[in-house]
Amino acid sequence: MNEKIFNLFIFFDNGTAHELGAWFHRKHGSDAEKTAFLRSKVTQDFLKARRFKLPRRFTPEQWRAQLRLDGGMSVFDPVLTELNAPKFSFIYCLTPIIDGAPQWDQVSGPGVFRGAEVTDFGREGSMPDYLVEYTDGSHFHFDKLIDDDFFSAIRILFQQKHYVSSSKLLMCCIDTMAFVDAGDVSGNFILWLKNYCDLSGVGVTPEELWEYRNSVLHMTNLESRAVLAGRSARIAPYVATRGALPPQNEGNDKPFNFLELIHAVANGIQRWGESYNGTPGKIVDFIERYDTTISDKRRADIVRISSP
């Protein structure tokens, strides 16, 4: 039967998308025939497509994250409503237009961009897609993802009394959360701690913890350049139950309870996760940045070769 089918476009110029485009046809035949027809018309349709302003700008990486979130359809909903698209099901082809030319590196089906299409594209082996593994219906299990990627290993190291290694991984965890939240900008570590963590029970400042991070990750000591120059206190972890008083006679060191810090960061991650509720633009940024990280359970740029 004849039905409306749509060629949809997102237009990127100089690395940023500002506009959407759409053109429709009426076509009969099977779904496969209609899809093939739309693909054959891409180079003609984008030139005459009706243009619509985007509600926000997208870089290619942000657009890929939007495709990962909902297939891009939330962005196109107003466009499709204006063009009287069928409400529940219709055939469409969505193509990026890069500096005036249609370009794509992969063809996928309709819907969200997840699973093997993401993790196995151009690579050998198989790794899970975290958006598949940690999504249940419309609910994203943020807490379980962070626990599996970081806190499970932090707890194991702590329980096995590998306290220095555990503290190093905790610093890496904060680094990652800060990058995902604010991007690769100067001061994101301190900013993330100030925004989400209550360190009053730990007895250190975000700035002091940043210097601890610099020294313990880079040299495995307690003496960052700022500490050596006298611009920051030399903080030193001790291991005890929560609420326990610090050991005496620590000299010039400023002691802090490592277990208290673990709990403060864990609570901060919970607050951070809650900040994504009802903020679609922020979850797009999360996906864009978290997609570039790696873990033991999945990959970004690390390839695990399958066994023969």
Salt bridges, closest charged atoms under 4 A:
GLU3 OE2 - LYS34 NZ 2.43
GLU19 OE1 - ARG51 NH1 2.57
ASP45 OD2 - HIS25 NE2 2.61
ASP45 OD1 - LYS48 NZ 3.99
GLU82 OE2 - ARG50 NH2 2.32
ASP120 OD1 - ARG299 NH2 3.17
ASP129 OD2 - ARG68 NH1 2.73
GLU133 OE2 - LYS297 NZ 3.36
ASP147 OD1 - ARG155 NH1 2.80
ASP148 OD2 - LYS144 NZ 2.73
ASP149 OD2 - ARG298 NH2 2.71
ASP175 OD2 - ARG213 NH2 2.94
ASP181 OD1 - LYS282 NZ 3.27
GLU207 OE2 - LYS194 NZ 2.90
GLU208 OE1 - LYS254 NZ 2.86
GLU223 OE2 - ARG234 NH1 2.74
ASP253 OD1 - ARG234 NE 2.55
GLU260 OE1 - ARG242 NE 3.28
ASP291 OD2 - ARG64 NH1 2.95
ASP291 OD2 - ARG68 NE 3.01
ASP301 OD1 - ARG123 NH2 3.90
